[in-house]
């Protein structure tokens, strides 16, 4: 039978429940178990697709096109697996499903209520993931904080789940992540917030089995003893999770704290291992590979600076997948990659981009929406193209690199994207045909993994070493094919495209160290031990270029 681990959070949001969940999944997978993860987001949105990155951080796109919370990206990177829309449960999804059933008459005239109908639907969705995947363990991260009104139905649902699977059968346990602050004035670790948080859980009917204490420094023995006493958990089940230099060290920190043994004991997983046959021996070497990755990550032998020119730079979570893709390259190449965030609007206020970009070794232009800061991005692209600065442009960056080239090389100074100027006489970027007539915003873009064909003899083919790849998308606009031949005649080559050749997917400048754009999002499929090929080639080109200077 599938085992369930439910991770809750207390005191405040932003404690790193997602990293704890991902790390625990990594440790259990390394033990030989099959694992998947579910993120529960208690907001009323059906998905994260319509949210402003300033408010919610990055929107992570799954292979089936679901726009999800950035924690799903951490799950995929740590577990090295692809998740789908069912792995992200939101209040919006749950209520929409229940209301649709009510309208269809499925409740046989009953009064539809939070309990049992909403809670039953939540657990139905959880069980659907367990049944469809057939994994040994399902990790369930409950977003928000205990005590939030939005979280109440979900807490009640997981309480019922815990009761239904049978506590005496060791099929479910609760991990509570909480804050243990350390006051600078007295230098003492305070347990009172944790006590109040656990008290709130108990009032709902949930008893935590393991408490993960997030703190500035490692929990002192006296702190653990006090939490154990007042929160009624064994002292060995009070796990210290101090601030780490990087998220990839967290699994080893939790492993050293004994969390794996606590979970193994609490769910009687030793018996599951005994019953499993033909366990792949390689699984038991996963943590050694992880340690090797971490050693390379933490001991770089070279250093480069890369500028990310974006419009959400005040919140680094808006670009977390880009950062992590570069971190994967950092470990692969033993290179410290210093990221310099440049606000695109700031470039517009300068006489030119040289002042902000002259000292960097590479330029990354990420995706985004809205016309704010677009001219700044175009100026940055022009600077990279004319100064042989290695440049990787993604999604909107890909589109704007076409606009920049048409303006400054073809001479159509008023060229633009139809997204930002519907009256432009040269709409070199136009609306996807499938988008015409669509008036709803949520979930209506071109989303998810799609086939891409690559021309041989191109830099793109050299990078991927394949004629066909699959990458994830999130866009409404595309290159206008009416300008394709004229653009290519001047040296900007479209080297990859959709199978029907109607959508351009990659571009590259012939006489340039690295000037490549892609309509898709390679960062979504980058993994710690398998960096995204485009990112890796970008970093390696910078290293080669600098070594020759």
N, C-alpha and C positions, 0 to 999 in steps of 0.2 A: 504494500500500500504506500502511496505517496506520503512523504513527510512534509510538514509545513513549518517554516520559521518566519515569524511575524516581527518585523522591526518597527518599533514606534519611537517617537521623539518627544522629549519634554523640555520645559523651561523656555526655550526659544528656537526659532527656525535657523537654518544655516549651520547646524552643528556638524554636518557631514554624514548624515544617515546613509546617503547614497554611496559614499566611499566605504563605509562600514559594511553595507550590504554587499557591494561588489567584492570587497576583500574577503568577506566570509564565504561568498560563493567561490572565489578563487581557491581558498584553502580546502573547501570540501571537494571541489572538482579534482584537486591535486591528490586527494585521498582515494580517488577512484569512483566517486559518485557522479551520477548525471544530475545536472543542476540547471534550473532556469530561474528567472526573476520577474516579478510583477511590481510595477510602480503604481500606487494608488494616489491620484491627485484629487483632493477634495473640492477643487474649483468647479463652477458651473459650466465652464467652457467644455465643449465636447472634446477638444484637443488643444494643443498649444499653438496651433497654426496662426491664429489671429492676434496673438499677444505681442505687444511691443517688447523687443529685447531688453529695453531699459527696465522693464517691470519684471520680466520672468527669465531673462537670460536667453541663451541660444535655443532655437527650435531644432531638435534632432530629428532627422528623417529616417524612418525604418525602411527596410527593403520593400515592403508592401505599400509604401507611400504614406503611412501614418506619420503625422507631425506630432512629435512627442516631447516630453520633458527631457532636459539634458542628462538626467540621471540614467536614462535608457542608454545613452552613449557610454557612460561609465560601465554599465553592465556588459555591454557588447565588448568593450575593450578588455576588461578584466577576465571575462568568461570566454573570450574569443568565439563568440557565437552570434548569429543573426536573430534578432527578435522581431515580432510582428505586432500589429495593432492590438491584439487581445492581451498583450503584456502590459498595456497601459490602460488602467481603469480610471475614469473620471466621474464626478457627480453628473456631469452633463450626459455622458453615455448611459449611465445607469437610469437616470430619470427619463431620458428619451425612450429607452427600451421599455420601461414599465408603462409609460403613457401610451406608447404604440400598442402594447398588449391590451391595455384597458380599452382603447378605441376599437380594437378588434374583438372585444368581448371575451377575452381569454380568462377573465377572473370570475365569470359566471355570476355576475350581479353583486359581487361582494364590494364592500367599501374598501377602496385601495388606500393603504396606510404605509407609513415608514416601516413599521414592524407589523407584519412580517414581509410585506411585498418588496420594499426597497432592499432590506437586508438579505432576503432570499435571492434577489437578482444579483447583488454583489457576490454572494457565495457561489451562485451559478456561474458567474464569469470566472471566478477563481478556479472552480472545479473544471471548467472548460479547458483552461490552460493545462492543468494537471493531467486531464484525460487525453488531450490532443498530443501533448509532448511525451507522456509516459515516463517522465523523469523520476528519479529517486526523491529529490528534494525541490520544493518550490519556495523561493525566498519572496516574501511579500513586504515591501517597504511602504508604510503608511505615511504619506506626506503630511505636512503641517505639524501642529503641536498638540499634545494631549490637553484638552480643555477648550479647543476651538470648536465653535458650534458646527462648522462645516464637517469636522471629522467624526462627529458623534455617531452617525449611522454606520460608518465604516468600522469604528471601534466595536460597536454592538455586533456587527456582522462577524468580525474575526473572533469575538468572544464566543459567539454561537458556533463558529467553525471549530474552535478549540474544544468545545463541549461535544460537538457531533463526532469528531474523529476519535474521541476517547482519550482522556488524559492518562488513564491507566495503561493505555497501549503505547504510550510514548510516541505519538504521531504528530504532535505540534508543541512548539514552545515559543515563548515571547522573549525578545531581546529589546531592552529599553535603553536608548541612547540619551544621555542627559548631560547637562553642563555642571562641571565642578569648578566654580570660579576661584581665583586666588587673589585676594586683596593685596595690593602693593603695600598698603599701610602697615599691615600686620604680617604679611607673608604667609598666611594660613589658608589652606584649602578648605572651602566652605561646602558642607554637605546639605545644608538646609534646602536649597533649590531642588536637589535630587529627592529629598524626603517628601517635599510637597508634590513633586511630579508623580512619584510612585503612589502617594496617597490619592491623587486624582485618578490614576489608573485603577486602583482598588475600588474606588467608588463606582466605577463602571463594571466591576466584576472581573478585572484582569489582574493576575499576579505575575509580575515579571520573573522569568527564570534566570536571566543573565542581565546585568546592568553594565553598560559600557560608559565609562566616565570620561567625557571629553574635557581636557584641561590643558593649560599652558605647559605644565610639566608633568612628569609621570606621577601617578597617584602614590602618595605615601602609604606605608603599611597601616598607619593609624587611621588614615582616611578610608581605606578599604574596609577596615574593621568596623568603623562607625557606620558606613553605608550598609554593610552586611547586617549589623545589629538592628538598625532602624527601618530597613527596607525588607528584612526577612528573606534574604538570599544568602547562600553559602559564601564565605569570604573568597573562595576560589572562583566564584561566578561573578565577582566584581572585577571587571576588566578595565585596565587603564589604556586610554587612547590619547596620549599627549600630542601636541602639535608636531607635525612631521615636516621635514624640508620639502618633501614631494609626496604626492598621493600614492606612488608606487611602492613606498616603504611601508605603508599601513598594513598590508597583509602580514608582513614579517613581524611587525610590532604586535599585532593581535595574536599571531602564532606563538610568539615568546610569552605572551600573557596567559596562554593556555585556553583560548576560546574554543579551539578545535576540539580539545578533550571534553570541555563542558558540553558542547553541542553533541558530540558523539555519545556521551553518557546520557544526556537528557532525552535524546531520541532513540537510544538503544541502537545506534548505527553500526556497532561492531557486529551485531547479528545480521544486519543487512549485508555487510561485506562478506560474511561467511557464506551467505546464500547466493551471492553473485558469482557467476562462473566466467572464466576466460577474461578476467579484467586485464585490460591492456597495460603491460608493464610500464610503457612510456609515461603513463599518468603519474607514476610515483616519482618521476624525474622532473615534473613540471615546476616545482618550487626551486629546484637547482637551476633550471633555465631562467626562472624569474630572478634569482639571486645574481646570475650572470648578467642579465639585462640591467639590473639595478647597479651592479658594480661598474658597468660601462657608462651608465647614465651619470653616476656620481663622480666619476673620475675622467673628465674630458681631457684631451691632449691638445685641442685647438679651440679657437673661439671666433665667432662671427656675429655680426649685428644685422638683424632683419627688421625692416619697417613694415608694420601692418597699417595701411591707410584705410581707415574705416569711419563710420559715422555713429558708432555706438561705443566708442573707446573708453567712455567714463565707466563702463561696466565690463570688466574683463570676461565675465561669464558669457557675454554675448558672442565671444569668439573662442570658447573653450575647446571645441574640436580642432580648430586650426592650431591652437597652442599644443594640444596633445599630439597631433600629427607631427609637429616640429620636434616635440620631446622624443617621439619614437625614432626620428632621424638622429637626434642628439645621441641616443644610446648606440644606434647602429654605426655612427661615424666617430664616436667619442668626441663630439664637438659641443661646446657650450654655446647655445644659441640665445643671444640676448634679443628680446623682442622690444622694439621701440614702437609704441602706439602713437600714431599720428592722426589727429582729427582732420578729416578731409575739409571741413569748413575753414580750419585754420590755414590750410594751404591757399584757399581763395583770398584770404586777407593779406597774404604776402605778395611781393613782387614776382615771386616764382618759387618753385618747390626746392630749389637748390639749398637754401639755408637749412631746411629740415631734413633733407635726404642726402646731403653730400657726404656724410660720414658712415652711411650704412652700406652693407655689402650685397643686400638683396631687397627686393620689394615684393610684398604680397598684397594684392587687392582682393578683398573678400566680397561676398554677396551682400545684398541689402535691398531696401525698398524705399521709394519716395525720392523726390528730386533734391532734397537738402544735401549739400556737399558733393553733388555730382561733378561740377566743374573742377573741384579740387582733385578728385580722383583722376579725371581726364588729364589734368596738368601733371600729375605724378606719373601717369602712363607715358606721356610724351617725354618726360625727363628720363625714364628708364629706357625707352626706345632709342633716344638720340645720344645717350651716354653709355650705352652698352652695359647698363646695370641689370643683372639677372632679375627677371620678373616672372611671377606666377600670378595669373588673374583667374578668379573663380566666379562663375555664375554672372552676376552683374558686372564684375570686373572684366570678364570675357566680352560681354556686350559693349562695355565702354571702351575697351581696347580697339574694337571695330570702329566705333564712333571717332576716336582719336585719330586713327589711321586715315579714315576717309576725310576728315577735316584737314589734316596737316600734310598728307601725302597726295591724296587725290584732289585736294583743293576745294572741296565742298564745305566751306566754312560754317554753313548753317545746318549741316547734317546733325541728326540726333536720334535718340530712341523715341518711338511713338509713345512710350510710357510717360515720358517727361515733356514732350512737345508734340501735341497732336496736329499742329499746323506746319511742322517742318516740311520743306519741299523734298528733303532727302531722308526718309525714315529708314535708315540702314538697319535698325532693329525694329521689328514689327510684332504685332500680337500673334500668338500661335492661332492657327485656324480653329482649333478645338476650343479656344477661349472666347470666340466671338459669340455674343448673345448671352454669356454667363453674367448674372448679376449678383450672385452670392459669393462671398469671400472665402468662407471656411471649406477647406478640403477640395478646392476646385482647380488648383494649379496642376501642372504636370508634375507628378510626384512619384518618388520611388525608383527602384532599379529598372534599368532599361538597357537593351543591347546597343552596342556602339561598334562600328566598323572602323578599322584603322588602315590607312594606306601604307604599304611597304615603302621603304626608302625615305621615311620621314623621321624626325626626332621623336615623334610620338611612338612610332613603331620600335625605335631603338630603346625607348624607355620601358614599354610594356612587353616587348618581345612576343606580341600576339597580334593576330589579324582581327580578333574580336574580343571585347571586354564587356563587363556589365558594371555600371556605376549608377549612383542615386542622384535624382534630380529634384529641383524645387524652383520652378519658374513659370512665367506666363508669356514671355517674349522670346523671340528668336531672330537669327540673322535673316535679313531680307535677301532672298536669292537673286533678286534683280541686280544686286551690286556685286555678287560673288566673283564673276569673271574679271571685272575691272579691278577689284581689290587684289586678286591673286596675280594679275598682270604686273602689279607694282611690288610684289615680293612678300605679301602676307598670305601664307598658305593655310587653307582649311584642310587639316590632315586627318580628321576623324568626323564621322557623320552617322546619322541613323541608318538602318538597313535600307530604307527607301531613298536615301540621299537627299531628303527634303529638309532635314534639320542638321545644321552644322554643330558639331560637338567639341572640336578642338581647333585651335589656330596656332601657328608658329611663324616667327620671322626668320627668314633664311639666313641672313648675314648678321647674326646676333648670338652672343654666348648662350643665352637662355631667355627667350621672350615667348612664353607659352600661355595660352588661355584655354580654359575648358568651361563648357556650359554646365557640366555636372559638378558634384561635390565630392571630390576624392577623400576629403578629410573624414567623412562618415564611415569609411571602411578601413581606416588605418588602425593597426593593432600594435601593441608594444613590441612584439617580436617580428612583426610584418608591416613595416612602415608603408604608407601609400606610395606607390611608385613615382608619381609626379612630384610629391614632396621630397622624396629621397633624391631624385635626379636634380631637383632645384638646389638642395643643400650641397650635393656633391659637386655641382657645377661651380657654386660659389667657392668651395674649398679649392678646386682645381685652379680657378681664376686667381685666387689670392696667393696660392703657392707659386705661381709664375710671375708675380709682381716683385 
